[in-house]
Amino acid sequence: MFDSLSDRLSGVFDRLRGRGALQEEDVRGAMREVRIALLEADVALPVVRRFVDSVTEQAVGQSVLRSVTPGQQVVKIVNDALIEMLGSETADLDLNAAPPVVIMMVGLQGSGKTTTTAKIAKLLREKQGKKVLMASLDVNRPAAQEQLKVLGEQVGVATLPIIVGQNPVEIATRAMHAAKLQAVDVLLLDTAGRLHVDQALMDEMKAVAAVSTPRETLLVVDSLTGQDAVNVAQSFSGEVDLTGVVLTRMDGDARGGAALSMRAVTGKPIKFAGTGEKLDAIEQFHPQRVAGRILGMGDIVSIVEKAAATVQAEDAERLAQRMSKGQFDMTDLRMQLRQMQQMGGLGMLAGMIPGMKKAKQAMAQSGMDDRVLLHMDAIIGSMTPKERERPELLNAKRKIRIAKGSGTQVQDVNKIIKMHQEMGKAMKQIRKMGGLKGLGALFGKGGMGGAMPGLDAQMGPGGLAGLGGGGMPGLGGGSLPGNFGDLLKKK
């Protein structure tokens, strides 16, 4: 989402960091570039002005210019200002009311409102153990109510039975009665959308709110629409008592200005971000983490959370035990590669690791993507169970057979073997260190990152090493900060 903006800001701050001392004109020149970068990213002009003025005022202070590391100080000021712009604190759903707690979803047609309703329902059911009921109030769009019903079946959440001919207020009233009778904890109302904001839509929203008294009114906007999303938010916030915003398609290749403008424009927190089409592709919006991604500082906490959500504890514990004994075969390697795919693939992981911005760019330029993981999985899949258990059996003849069976080259098979050998060396080092702790095996030497030396080779000369100063910290050999095994155990 923020790739273009992140690239521009990284270039500005790299130049500042490269200087031993900074003059006021250096800082002001950098802030002019930041201003242009934000405007090109579709951030609203008033928001850009306030942001740049605030940062400049702090950055030209004597405490910064006379600092031992003035460039780093400026980056910290920008980071803090970005967090403030995005909302400072993570905002949770307010469910502190007598059930059924009503959440009303509003937004334009095509913003992803119905799918987002199902995603939030799934989240509440699985993560918070809530009994949820969904009701579609959209009587205008063909098959809108049927769509929510199908989504409800997919996420395991009940939907209000459809009665043809009722208007939105009647449906909302019926939904309230049904929720009370069924002892529902949370009632999600998926309201009708329009192709554009009009008074009829606003009157309908107000009428529904009057009979349902929603605890939360969430505006769903498509982040790919840029400044249009900001205009929609302004229109709704002036008419409806919003409590939060949900940004959809945050995984898209857009400039990201909507996300940076939304809090300032509506005065309401961004509560969720849709990150894909799948019904579990939604996450709570964390301003600090998003600011870190924009400035190339990474997002280690999200990596840990993704691992906790996707990695099976039993598999990880089994792998940890094998690793602690110095045991690691091709089947174990295959499991690790699949875990990387489940966590979002190489690009997603690289974007969340501190200092990996340039490595991510190099991966894109070299044509390296998640197909590499698929090819490696196919190679291991073409091996016999005995070959996976004992890779030393792989002679030239067997390698040719495996390459043909997986649609790859013998060189690719050799890279897999080399990767396994390097991970084997890491296993021995771990054993000397006294074994592994819990699921931390996935992130230490030889864990999920043990696959990186082999992936390095896929990029050709130089690989990932040295890109952004130090290759892939954590995934490339060293350990990520802290005991991530303990964090993962909290799953």
Summary of the structure (lengths in Angstrom):
residues: 491
radius of gyration: 25.6
end to end distance: 27.8
largest distance: 75.2
contacts: 1681
relative contact order: 0.09
helix: 58%
strand: 8%
